[in-house]
């Protein structure tokens, strides 16, 4: 195993120190427990938007802490849920008097620990669970569908609403609308290696890919021959379109995501194919995001996410954001 680390046992803490050094204008890192907090938190009168999960998916979630997105992120060990203590601490550091909304990906540990934190916190706290992965109904990690790429879009849109002064009930209702309108699916060309494990999470032959893989290396729908880019994009896009379902006349945000080891050359190529396939169906891509924003360490692969847009979602997506990973309108 070759990785740019010192000690597998301290890799998350060491990375957090580097994040603090690189982005001290945007965020503050606390270490006991580990919480990444917006630099100007708490913002008085503003709903605190908080998320988190296992590390190894960077820039999710700490890279999205800042103005117009998250007030705090709770980083667990690699591919392991944060504790309820971390979430409670995040709430106490960011609640400006308007309560807190927890955005939770649908993994069993995340759901249990965030729910416990919501009960323990002294502030008014509500939580929403995102489950946008169409690949499988259940896995070893979830009861129901997994939360994947749609999480990034949800955090941006609801973060913008909170920044504008939306109250807790409005932020919750908007979250549920986004969750109902977003679908994702991913594939892997190679595995990743968790630092403290030291060996690949799964095996794929040189000519194989796994369709429907999870962001922790969970099994997908099937292993198939790794074909052309057009075949790969179609294999992801067709199940997404059928699931909501999306239809001619829909306006969408298309998010083409890299899993950590995929070059932008390949992501842009895949994105162009997806745009054309959607145009052929009469679906209008009004907004786009391309890049590695919810990753799985060094896994080679990609995911596609489609969000059916309405006017409010477009306006909130376009609103200014200033985080380590997303910056526009500032």
Protein Blocks (a to p, Z undefined) as FASTA:
>chain_A
ZZddfblklmmmmmmmmmmmmmmmmpccdfbdcddddfkbccehiacddddddehiafbf
klmgcehiafbdcdddehiacdfklmmmmmmmmmgonapaddddddfklmmmmmmmmmmp
mbdcddddddfbfkbmbdfkbgcjdddfkmmmmmmmmmmmmmnopafklmmmmmmmmmmm
gccddddfbdcddfklopafbdcdfkbccehiafkopacfbdcddddfklmmmmmmmmmm
mmmpccehiacddddddehjacfklmmmmmmmmmmmmmmnopacfbdcedjfbcghjagc
dddddddddfklmmmmmpccddfkbcghZZ
